[in-house]
Amino acid sequence: MNSTQQTETYLTGITTTGTPHLGNYVGAIRPAIRSSQEADHKAYYFLADLHALIKCQDPQLVHQSTREIAATWLALGLNTDNVVFYRQSDIPEIPQLAWFLSCVAAKGLLNRAHAYKDGVQRNLDEGQDPDYGITMGLFSYPVLMAADILMFNATRVPVGRDQIQHLEMARDMAQRFNYLFGEHFVLPEAVVDDNVAVLQGLDGRKMSKSYGNTIPLFLEEKPLRKSINKIKTNLLEPGEPKDPDTSTVFQIWQAFASAEQTADMRREFENGIAWGEAKKRLFELVNDELMEARQRYNELLATPDYIEEVLKSGAERAREYSAPFFDQLKKAVGIAPLA
Ligand code: TRP
């Protein structure tokens, strides 16, 4: 272990809307869990349930999704000794810090946030008032996210490309706060891994809840087989050579297979493997990787008390850092006992 590794703090959040799918698994969950198993840096992973409220005002769904996502990460072997795993809403200092940051964040900066700007643009395109349907939650989204990150002085933040702007904004708010009140925050950096696969969905576009083309991660065997059978293919017959590089079946195969299995399948495609057969093998490959975790997932969903306990103890560990740090920040801005 070298000294830079020891001083890095990794942090990432998972918004609790929806059920995890294979794309989430390959692109974010699997790499994060693997990295949790190597205890060479401090790490915080959390369920961003306060963020969920921005997109989702269905209490049932927020609650259910929090349970499913927590169960997913635990079932897949997240090492909660190495990673502090908690629920954002269990850390009262986070929304309080978000307020402090709101008071230093320039409105003009937040005007430029993609999610907000897209909302305004959609309204204008539709001839609506620019503010139509836009909440302060959406507008302040990057402030809450900055609070998540700065609360633990995270240095490295693994995120998707779409989140890079939010990291820049977090740095901006940190600098502004430091300039006004002293050096409290380190400047976080986005970590974008270009090597992780962006999985294609049933229709060949990027697998995404908003396209309705996902394969949920922990489907039972039968529905998983069915779902894989729905992956769009062309009309080539068995025996006709097929192009692996334009095939979603092959693309998903590659995300689960070893290099050798991938090379074998490439040959099978060139030799004209039938689509039905390729899908059958894909089902087996995916099912083999997920089978045990699915079993644990179902057990966990049936024991929410256990999940709750894990999250509560994660929150306790998180607050060992956030509570004293936030006291320090309060003092810095002039909020302190009078005597
Ligand atoms: N906004 C992130 C997303 O949608 C989730 C998130 C919330 C997050 N807070 C965070 C990610 C802090 C990294 C750090 O993907």
Boltz pocket constraint, residues with backbone or C-beta under 6 A from the ligand:
constraints:
  - pocket:
      binder: B
      contacts: [[A, 11], [A, 12], [A, 13], [A, 14], [A, 15], [A, 48], [A, 51], [A, 144], [A, 145], [A, 148], [A, 149], [A, 157], [A, 158], [A, 159], [A, 163]]
      max_distance: 6.0
